[in-house]
Amino acid sequence: MPTARTAAAFAAALVACSATVAPAGKPRAILYVTNSGGDDVTVVDAATRAVIGSIQTGSTPHGLEAAPDGSRIYCSGETDDDIVAVDTATSTVLWKAAVGERPNHIAVSADGRYVFAPIRSRDYADVVDTAAARKVASVPVGKSPHNAYRAPNGKWIYVTSMGEDKVTIVDVATRSAIGAIPLGGEPRPAAITRDNRRMYAALTGLHGFVVADIEARKVIEKVELPPADVRDVSTYGYTPTHGLALRPDERQFWITNVFGNAVEVFSVPEHKLLGSVPVGLAPNWMTFGPEGKLLYVSNAGSNDVSIIDTDASREVARVPVGLAPKRLLVVNVPRGMEGPEAEGWKRAAARPSSTDYNLKGGGILSSETYSFNERFRRGELTLEAAPALFRKLGIPGIALNALYMRSWDEPYLDRLRKAIRDEGRVLTAFIIEGNLVSDDEAANRRQLEEDRKMMRAARYLGAPVVRVNLGRTGRGDEADRNAGVERAIAAFRELLPLARELGLRMTIENHGGPSKTADGIVRIIQGTDPAWVGSCLDFGNWEDRQGMYGEIEKLAPFAYHTHLKCHDFDRYGDEAAIDYRKAFGSLARTGYGRALSIEFEGKGDAVEGVTKMRDLAVKLWIGTAKTPYPVLLARPGTR
């Protein structure tokens, strides 16, 4: 993946070499792309296919539509739960309007007055008045609404309901549902013919599409292709077909082959497969340009956009954009984007797209330095160099492990702080090893002093959380459950005054010994102070694989840090032994908004393993915290 610096340099050079200036007052075609893994919209000059820059709109933007006159674009934010209005002439945010939780793909009324936003977590679409910049209504449309489209007649808005396998027809004038089209499956994107008689729709799990008669309110045709024959599928693939588009002359119909990293074209009206064009990884969405022949395809897995000449059925360009790109749209911008000296162009060019991944719903993506244990052991990596590696991987958070500390003196700690700061990383936790519950009381006392030293160092570095290892009694499970738990409670009570003084939360990982079970950890937490002592929830450290999800459910309410344990992945990018959809659900329901920290312990390449878990977390995590991170309880830099 290109770094922020190389991507920005490449884009700037390309723009400088190839940008042309449109005559004053003449609209210019600009491609806008929402980067759902980042916090911005990439801006591309459609004429030269050169990246101009980006517009920061807020974390995890999703839907994208334009005002009919091209003077504004609107996007929905899945983390901030808002509709964002952007002035295309200046590339600046005009306003943000609060809506319901998880707004998805939006539609704009024909007069530009209203934005309709399906609220994925509920059963309605919110309506935003663009003149008043606020929500003015909610229209019931069915469970889990996903995508909205303006009907060609300008009078209706179509809203897909994933929870009820239908498309609801909303009357714009009355802002009420007037009918529905059952589709026989969970609808994804849709496309409508100019005469408003036919609707094409993708369904979850279907490699192909269905065609519905809008007037008759029923499906009249289903086209299904064989599964993609590929060994590995991008983690960002959700369903075999997602994006689709009807060419403006309605002679061709295109769909994405998400798992096959291609787009496929059909004749209209025969719906005969005409061919397939390879594109980037996990093609997600597609749109035609104003000339009606160039097809733009967002590739969520490779962070780029493919441009297809649909007359020749071939890819003619690949444009690097931001992180996990999804919705995209070519807009004829009336002014402000005539060329590099125009106001909107210059403002967008001043900001390259973000290269740090965001999590939907709050929290911060992190990784444990222990993920790279073999590199540390071989001397190939140091803690001073780790922040640069994490930046390259697009992981904003870093958890340091005491195993790799070379010193505890202030000059060394200052070098670590500088390395983290210079690379723009956030220290999410400090991992303390050791044994606090052995049968050797003198050794336990020494460990307490070591822990105090490391806690002071952790706070000096800026960590909000430490993971304090408990160790074992050495006499088996029964001793650990009894004497071990009591010793752990006593030890944490001794550490609590310092933790409160430093503003540093202490966490217990499910890591064997007294912390082998959720019940043991909860006993320790409740025997001390849950405001300062919590769990470091490791999703994989469980001997009982059948009962692990019940254990996760018990610990989730006490979590102050997490370890996204991973070893191996299947062909679809899922962790082979842990159902993270289920595990994340338990944690998200608690309102968790802290670090999701990757801990790779597989046998393969650590960078590859961490990258796969990064993409899986970005894909699956849907938080509800909505809080900024980190929230420090005391100032770092004091010992």
N, C-alpha and C positions, 0 to 999 in steps of 0.2 A: 504494500500500500504506500503511495507517495506521502511524504511528510508534508506538513503545512508549509515549510519553507520552500521545498522543491516545487510543490504544486503552485504556490503563489508566484514563484519566479517564472515558471513555465507559462502560466496564464498571462502574467504581465508582459512577457516577451512576445507572446503570440498576439496579444491585443495591440501592442505597439507596432508590430510588423504588419498586421493585416487589417486593422480596423479602418473602415471608411466612414466618412461623415455624410449623413443624410442631409439633404437641403432643409433649411429652417422651415419648420411647420409641417414637414412630411413625416408621417408616422414611421417608426422603425420596429421591426419584429424582434421581440425579446423573449427568450425562453426563460421561464422561472421554474425552479425545481425545489420542492420541499425536502429537506434532509431530516428524515424522521428519527435518525440516531443522533442528531446534533441539535442545534438551536437556531437554524437559519434557513434562508432560501437562497440557493445559488442563482446568479444572474448571468445569462449567456447571450451573446450577440448571435442571433439566428443566421444573419447574413454571412458572417465569417466563421461561425462555429467556435468562437473564442470565448473563454471564460472572462467575464468582466470582473466579478467579485461576488459579494453576498450582502444580504440584508438580515440582520439579527432580529428575529421575531419572537423568540422565547423557546423554551425547551420542548423538544419532540413535536415539531409542527407536523400536521397530518394533511387535512384537506386544503385545496387550492382552487380558487375561481377568480374571475376578473369582472369588473364592472363592464357593462356593455360598451361603453365608450373608451375602455382601456386606460382610464385615468387612475384606476385603483386596482390593486389585487387584494384579495382577502384570503387568509389562511386560518385554520383552526389549530389550537394548541392543546395537545392531549395531556400535558402536565399542568399547565396554568388554567385549563378549562376556560378558554376564551376564544373570541374571534378577533383577529388582528387585521386592521385596515392599513394598507401601505400606499402611499402616494407614489405612483410610478414615475412622475416627473422629477422627484427629488430623492427617491429610494429611501424614504424615511417612514417610520411608523406614525400614523395619524392618531390612532386611538386603539384601545383594546376594550372589548365588551365581554363581561362575564356571562358564561352560559353554564349548562349542566356538565356533569362529569364525563370526560372523554368524548368531546365532539369529534366526529369523523369527517368524511368527505362532504363538502358543502355545495349548495347551489345558490345562484343569485337570480332574483326575479328579473323579468325582461326589462323593467324600467329602472333597474339598479337600486331600488328602494330597500329591498329586504334580502337578508341572507338566511337561508334555511340550513340548520346544523343538526344532523342526526346525533342524538346523545346515546352513545354506545352502551352505557351502563344502565340505561333506563328504557322506557317504551315510548318516547316522544322525540320530536324534533323541535328545537328552540328556534324562534324567529327573532332576528336582530334587525332593528330599524337603523339603516345606515346614515340617515340624517340625524337621528337622535343619539346614535352610537350606544344603544343599549337594547337589551332583550325586551320584547314587547308581548310575546306570546309563546305558548308551547302547544304543539299539535300532537295528539296521540297517533302513533303510526305502527305500533307493534313492537314486540320485544327486540332488544339489541339492534336498533337501527344502525346502518353502516354507511351507505352512500346515498347522496341526493343528486338529482339531475333536473334541469329545467326542460319541460316538454317543448317541442318545436312550436306548438301553438301559443306559447308564452303564457298560457292561463293556468298551467298545472306545474306541480313539482312532484317528481317520482322519488319515493324514499324506500330503500330496501330494508326489510326486516329479517335479520338472520335468525332471530328467535322464533319466527312464525312462518318462515319459508314463503315470503310473499313480498310484493311491491305495493306500497300504499300510494294512492293518487290523492294529492293534496290540492285543493283549489286555492290559488294565491289570493283571490279577492276576499274570500271569507275566512281564509286560514283554517280550513277544516278538511278532514278526510272525506272524500266522496266516493271511494271505491278501492278495490284491491285486486291484484292479479296473483293468484297462487302459482308458484313456480315448481313445486315438487321437490324442493331441495333448498339448502341454505344459500341465498343469493349473495354474490360478490359484486363486481362491477357490472354495469349495463350500458347499452347503446341503443339509441332510438332512431328510426328512419325519419326522413324529413317530413313525410306525410303523417307522422304520428300514428301509424297503423301497426308497426311491428317493433318489438323490443327484443334485443339480444341480451342474454344474461349468462354470466359465469356462475357456476354452483360449486360450493365446497366439495372437494373430492373428485370432481369431474374434469377430465382432460378433454375439453371441448366446450360446448355451449348449448343453450336451449333458445328457441325462438317462441315468443308469445304474441298472440293476437290481442292487441290492447283493447279493441272494442268488445271482443268476445270474452275478454278476461280469462284467457286460458293459454296453456302451452300447446303449440301445434307441431313442434318439431324438436328433436334432440339429436345433436351431432356429437359423437364420442369417438376419440382416437385412442390407440393403445398407449399404455404407460410409457414414459420416457425410458429409454434403455441407456442409463448412465450409472456408473459405479458409485460416485459420490454426489450428493445434492447439497447445494448451499444451505446453510443454516437458516437463511432468510426466506427459504421457500415454505409457504404456508399451505398451498393447495396447487394441484397440477396446472390449472389455468386461473389467472387472476385478471390482468389487464386485457382489455379488448377495445377495438375501435373500428368504426365503419368509415371507409374512405368517403370524403365529401361527395364524390360523384356516384357513390353507392354501387360501384362496380366490384369492389373488393371488401372483404371483412377480415380483420386481423385479430389474432389472439396470442397471448403469451403461453409458451410452454415452459413454465417456471422451473420444473425439475430438470428439463432438458436444455436449459440455457439457450433458448431459441424463440423466435416468433414464427407463427404459421399463418398462411394466407389462404382464404377461400374465395371462390367465385360467388357472386350474388346475381340472381336469387337461387342458383342451383346448390350452393353450399358444398361445392366440390373442392377438396383440398388441392391447392395448386403448387404449394411448395413450402419450404422451411428455410429460415435465415438464422444462422448462429449469431448470438449477441453476447452480452456479459452475463454475469452470474445472477440467478434469481430475478429475471425480468418481472417487474411488478406492475407498471402502469404504462399507458401509451396515449399519445395524442397526435393529431395531425397539425401541420403548420398551415398558415393562411393560404399558401399556394395549392394545397390539397393533394400533394404528392409525396412530401417528405413526412415520414413517420418517426416520432421521437419516443424512445423506450427507456424508462428508468430501470437500471440494474442494481437492485438493492444489495446484492452480495458482493459486487465489485466496485461500488461507489462511482458509477459513471453512467452516461447516457449514450445509447446507440442511436444513430440517425440512419434510417433506412430509405433508400430510393425505391418506392413501391412500384414504379414502372419497370425497373430492372431487377427487383427483388434481391437487393444486396445492401449490405451495410456500407455506407460511404464515409462514416466518421464515428469516432468514439471520443466523448468529451468527459474529462474528469470533473466530478462535482463533489458534494459533501458526503456525509455519512448516512448510509442506508436510505438512498433517495427513493421516494415513492411518487407522489403526485407531481405532475408537470404540465405546463401550459405555455403555448406561444401566444403572446399578446402584442397587438399592434399598438405600441405606446405613442400617443399623439405628440408629446413634447418632453423635453428633458433628457432624452436618450439618443440624440442625433449623432453623437460621437464622443470621443474621449474628453473633450472639453466641456461637454454638457453637464449640468449640475447633477442629475440623477446618476449619470455614468460615473462621474468622479467620486461620488459618495459611495457607490457600490464597489468601485475599484479599490477603495481605501481599506476594505475588509475582506481578506480571503475567508473561505468557508472554514468553520471550526473542524479541528481534527480530534477533538475529545468527545467520546461517546457519552450521551445522556441516557438516563433511565426514565421511562414513563412514570409519572406520578410521584416523583421526588426520590431523594436518596442520592448516593454517589457510587459509581462503579469503581472498584478498587481491586488490587491483587496483593496477595502475600508475597513477600520476597522469598519465602520458602518454596514457592512454585519453581524457583530456579536453583534449588538446593545443589544439584549436581554441578552447575556452573560455578557456584560459590566454592564448593569443595575442591574443584579443579583449579581454582584461582583465576577463572575466566571472567568473573564478575565481582564487583565490590559494592557496598552500600552507596558509596559516593557516585558510582556510575549507574546504579539502578534507576534513578529518576529519569535519566535520558532514555533508557530502554522503555520505561513505562510511557513516556511521551510518544515515542515512536509507535507504540501499540495502541495509542489513543485511550489509555486508561488513566483517568485523572487522579485516582486515589492510590496511595501506596502504604502498606503496612510493613514496618521494619521488624526484623527478628533479631533478638539479642545474640543469637548464635553467631552472627556475622559482624558484630561490633569489634573494631580493632582497638578501641580505647574508650575510656569514660571521661577523659579530660575535656575541658571546654574548647580548646582549639579543634579537636576532632569533631565534637558535637557541632561546632560552628560551621565546619566544612559540610557536614551532612545537611544542616539547615539551609546553607547557601545552595547546595546542589538541588534540594527539593524546591526551593524558591525560584532558582534560575530556570528550572524546567517547567515551572507553573504547575507543580503537583501539589496535592493535599495529603498530609500525613493523617491516615485514618485510624491507625492503631499501632501499638508497640507490643511485641510478643515476648513475654518473660518465661523462660524455662526454669526448671528446678523441681525440688521435692520439699513440700511443706509438712507432710503427714507421716514421715517415716517413724520407726520405733526408736530412732536415735534423736533424743530431745536436743542435744547440743547441735547436731547437724541442722535440725529444724530452726533453731535460733539463728544460726549462721545464714541460713537461707532467707529468713525474714530480713536480716540486715542487707543481704544482696538485693532482695526485692525492693527495699526502700531506696537503695542507690539507683536501681534501674527505673523506678517510678519517677524519681526526681529528674533523671536524664530524659525520660519519655516526655515529661511536661516541658522541659527546656526545649526539646525539639518541636513541641507543638501538638503532641498527640492528645486527643480527647479521651482515649480509652487504652487500657492495658489488658492483655490477656495474661492472667496469673496461673501458671501451671500448678496443679495440686500434687502430682506425684502419686505414690502408693505406699501403703504400710509395709508391703513385702510379705504379708501373711495371707494373701488370698482375698476373694470377694467379700466374705463375711466380715473380716476385719476392716476392709475398706468401707463397707456400708455402715459400720458402727463406729469404731474408733477413728477411722479415717475421716468420716463426715464431721465428727465432733472436733477433731484437731483442725480441720479446715475452717470450721466456724470460729474457733478460737484465734486462728491465724488472721483471718480476715477482720475480726474485731480489732486486732492489734494494728492492722494496716489502715483501718478506716479513718483515724484522725489525720493521717498524712494525705490520704486520698481526698478528704474534704478540703484540707488546706490547699492542695494543688488544683482542686477542681477537676479531678481525674477519676473517671469511672473504672472500676475493676470488673473484669468478666472471667467467667469459668467456662472453659470449653469441655464438651463431652469427649473425654480423652482417656477413659479408663480410670481405674482406681475408684476413689469416692465420686468421681464425675463420670462413671460408666453409664449411669442411667439418668433420665430426666428427673425422676423422683429425688435422687441423691443431690443433684444440683439445686433443685428448688428448695430442698431442706436447708442447704447452706445459705442460699439467697435470703430466705425468710428468717433464718437464724441470725442474720447480720442487719443489713439495711438495703432493701431493694432500690432505694433511690441512688445508691452508690455501687451496689453489687448486682450484676446481672449475668446473663449468659452470653457466651461467644458461641452461637449456634452453628455447629458444623453439620452440614446436611448429610455427610457420608460416614461419620465415625460411629457406626452402630453395628454391634454384633448381630442383633436380631433384625434381619432385613425385612421380615414380614411386619414387625411391629414398629419400624422406624418412623412411619408417618404419624403414629400416635405419639411417639416421643417428641417429634418435631412440634406437634400441636401443643404439647405441654410447655416446651421451652420458649416458643415463639413470643409469648407476651412479656418475657423477661429479657429479650435480646437487646444488647447494646452494640453488638458486632456480629458478623457472620463469616463463615468460611464456605464458599461454594466449592465443595470438594468435587474433583473430577479426575477420572483415570483414563477412560476410553469413550469413544463416541460412535454411534451407529451411522449409517450412510445418509441419514437425514439431519445429522448434526446434533441429535439428542444424546445426553449422557447415557451410557449404556446401562448403568445400574441404578440410577436415581431418576425418578419421575419429577422433574423440576416444575412442571405445571402444577402438580399436586402440592409439592413442598412450598413453592412460592405462594400459593394460595393461602396456606396456613399463616405465613409470615405477613403477607399483605393485609390480611384481615385485622391485624393488630394495629395498623397505622404506622408500621415501621418506616422510618425515613432516614436511616443511617447508611452505613457502608454495606454493599454487597461485594465481598472480597474473595476473589478467585484463589483457590488453592489446588494447583495441579500436582498430582502425585503419580501420574502415569509413567509408562516406560518409554514413550516416544519423545519427540522434540518438545521442549517446554514452551517455546514460543508458539508452536502450532497448537498445543493443548490449551494454553491460556487464551489464544485468539479464538478458538472454537467456543470456549466457555464464555468469553466476552460476548460473542455474537448471540449465543443462546440466552444469556441474561438480558441483553438489549431487546431481543425478540419476545421473551416470555414475561419479564417482570412488568407488572402493572400495579404500582403503588397507590396509596391514598393519602400519604403524609402531606404532600404539597409544601414541605418545609425546606428552607435553605440549609445547606450543609457546608462546613460543620458548625455546630453551636458549641462554642467553647465556654466552659464554666469559670475559667480563670485565665489570666494572660499567660501565654507561653513565654519562654525566655527567662524564667526565674527559677532558681534552685534553692 
